[in-house]
Amino acid sequence: MVFLLMPFIGLSQKSASSPLAKYSSEWNAAKYAVCTTAAQAKYMTEDERTTIYVLNLARMNPKLFCKSVVTPYCEQAGIDMSSEHFYLSLVKRLNEMEPLGLLQPDKACWVSAACYAEIAGNAGRTGHERKNTECEQVKRYNGECCSYGVHGAAAIIVDLLVDEGVQSLGHREILLTEYRKIGVATRPHKKYGTNTVLDLVF
């Protein structure tokens, strides 16, 4: 699926110690420092590492993520939150779930994600099909999420969690499941400008 929600516009991230501090100062609490699991994974870009950071924050405190990030993001994106099924079901899920374990960076997952993000971006395609490409040989994931046309770590994670138009809610299920390792890669996309691939393993 293709996701084209507008990214939430907030305060400059440069002045915040947490990538979510522009949504709420609560995210600057010292306890959330453990979510920076990918800080030393220098094979990934800063944006890719930040995407893991934001996902870990959502997994560690889903209720706060729902209140401080999802709601204002969806309001700015123009989603009718009083009746929109995908938003309402996400709010219910985040407010009822227990915290999940933090995801650790995995270089093999990143190689898998980077290869596919490059191939898909150059071809201007969507989906998860790797057959007859070099990416078939380096494939490493039990769950994969692909985002198109969305910029910024928080926007990517919220967009995939809302999962608008995806009846199976497959991206949400992957990101809110007990996976242990992850690789994230963002590359240019011929049709949508950018695409981000998240590959996760147990």
C-alpha positions in Angstrom: 0.0 0.0 0.0 1.0 3.6 -0.5 0.9 6.0 2.4 0.8 9.7 1.7 -0.2 11.4 5.0 1.5 14.7 5.5 4.2 14.7 8.2 3.4 16.4 11.5 5.0 19.8 11.7 6.4 20.6 15.1 9.3 22.4 16.8 12.8 22.0 15.5 14.2 18.6 16.5 17.7 20.0 16.9 16.7 21.6 20.3 15.4 18.3 21.7 17.2 15.4 23.2 14.4 13.0 22.2 13.1 12.9 18.6 9.6 13.1 20.2 10.3 16.0 22.5 8.6 18.3 20.0 5.4 16.4 20.7 5.8 16.3 24.5 8.6 17.1 27.0 7.7 13.8 28.8 9.8 12.0 26.1 12.9 13.7 27.5 12.7 11.6 30.7 15.9 9.7 31.4 14.2 6.4 31.4 13.7 6.6 27.6 17.4 6.7 26.9 17.4 2.9 26.7 15.4 3.3 23.4 18.5 4.5 21.6 19.5 0.9 20.8 20.7 1.7 17.3 22.9 4.7 18.3 26.1 2.8 17.5 24.8 1.1 14.3 26.8 3.4 12.1 26.1 1.4 9.0 22.6 3.1 9.1 22.0 6.8 8.5 21.0 9.0 11.4 17.4 9.1 10.1 17.3 5.3 9.9 18.6 5.0 13.5 16.0 7.6 14.6 13.2 5.5 13.1 14.2 2.6 15.3 14.5 5.0 18.3 10.9 6.3 17.7 9.5 2.8 17.2 11.2 1.7 20.5 9.6 4.7 22.3 6.2 3.7 20.9 6.7 0.2 22.1 8.0 1.2 25.5 5.1 3.7 26.3 2.2 3.1 23.8 -0.2 5.1 25.8 1.9 8.2 25.8 2.7 7.7 22.2 -1.0 7.6 21.4 -1.8 10.7 23.3 1.2 12.9 22.4 2.0 11.8 18.9 -0.7 9.8 17.1 -3.6 12.2 18.0 -1.9 15.5 16.9 -0.4 13.8 13.8 -3.8 12.5 12.7 -5.5 15.8 13.4 -3.0 17.6 11.2 -3.4 15.0 8.5 -7.1 15.8 8.4 -8.3 12.3 9.6 -11.8 12.3 10.9 -10.9 10.8 14.3 -14.5 10.5 15.4 -15.4 7.8 12.9 -12.2 6.7 11.1 -11.9 3.0 11.7 -8.1 2.7 11.4 -7.4 5.5 13.8 -10.0 4.4 16.3 -8.7 0.8 16.3 -5.1 2.1 16.8 -6.1 4.2 19.7 -7.8 1.3 21.3 -4.8 -1.0 20.7 -2.2 1.4 22.0 -4.2 2.3 25.1 -4.9 -1.3 26.0 -1.6 -3.0 25.2 1.3 -3.7 27.6 4.8 -2.3 26.8 6.9 -4.4 24.4 10.6 -5.2 24.4 13.0 -2.9 22.7 14.2 -3.7 19.2 17.9 -4.2 18.6 19.6 -3.2 15.4 20.7 -6.1 13.1 23.1 -5.5 10.3 21.8 -8.4 8.2 18.3 -7.0 8.5 19.6 -3.7 7.4 21.3 -5.2 4.3 18.1 -6.9 3.4 16.1 -3.7 3.9 18.6 -1.5 2.1 18.8 -3.8 -0.9 15.1 -3.9 -1.4 14.6 -0.1 -0.7 17.2 0.5 -3.5 15.6 -1.9 -6.0 12.1 -0.8 -5.3 13.0 2.9 -5.4 14.9 2.6 -8.7 12.0 0.6 -10.3 9.3 2.9 -8.8 7.4 -0.1 -7.5 5.7 -1.1 -4.2 5.2 -4.4 -2.4 7.6 -7.1 -1.2 8.5 -9.1 -4.2 12.2 -10.0 -4.3 12.2 -12.9 -6.7 14.8 -12.8 -9.5 16.7 -9.9 -7.9 19.9 -9.8 -5.9 17.8 -9.0 -2.9 16.5 -12.5 -2.8 19.9 -13.7 -1.7 20.2 -11.3 1.2 16.6 -11.4 2.4 16.3 -11.5 6.2 13.0 -10.8 7.8 10.0 -12.5 9.5 8.1 -9.3 9.1 8.5 -6.4 6.7 7.0 -2.9 6.5 7.4 -0.6 3.5 6.5 3.1 3.6 6.2 5.3 0.5 6.3 9.1 0.2 6.5 9.7 4.0 9.4 11.8 5.5 10.6 11.7 9.0 10.9 9.0 11.7 7.7 9.9 13.6 5.7 10.3 10.5 6.8 6.9 9.1 6.0 5.0 12.3 2.6 6.7 12.8 1.7 6.1 9.2 2.5 2.4 9.4 0.7 2.1 12.7 -2.5 3.7 11.4 -2.2 1.4 8.4 -5.0 3.2 6.6 -6.6 1.2 3.9 -4.9 -2.1 4.9 -7.7 -4.3 6.1 -5.3 -6.9 7.7 -3.5 -4.1 9.6 -0.4 -6.1 8.7 2.1 -3.2 9.3 0.6 -2.5 12.7 0.7 -6.1 13.7 4.3 -6.4 12.8 5.4 -3.2 14.6 3.5 -4.1 17.7 4.6 -7.7 18.0 7.4 -9.4 20.0 10.1 -9.1 17.4 13.7 -8.7 18.7 15.8 -7.3 15.9 15.4 -4.8 13.1 17.0 -3.1 10.2 15.7 0.1 8.6 16.7 1.6 5.2 15.4 4.8 3.5 16.2 5.4 -0.2 14.9 7.6 -3.0 11.8 6.3 -4.9 11.2 7.0 -8.5 7.4 7.5 -8.1 6.9 8.6 -4.5 10.1 10.4 -3.8 11.2 8.3 -0.9 10.6 4.8 0.5 11.6 3.2 3.8 11.8 -0.5 4.4 11.8 -2.0 7.9 12.8 -5.7 8.2 12.3 -7.4 11.5 13.2 -10.9 12.9 12.4 -12.7 16.1 
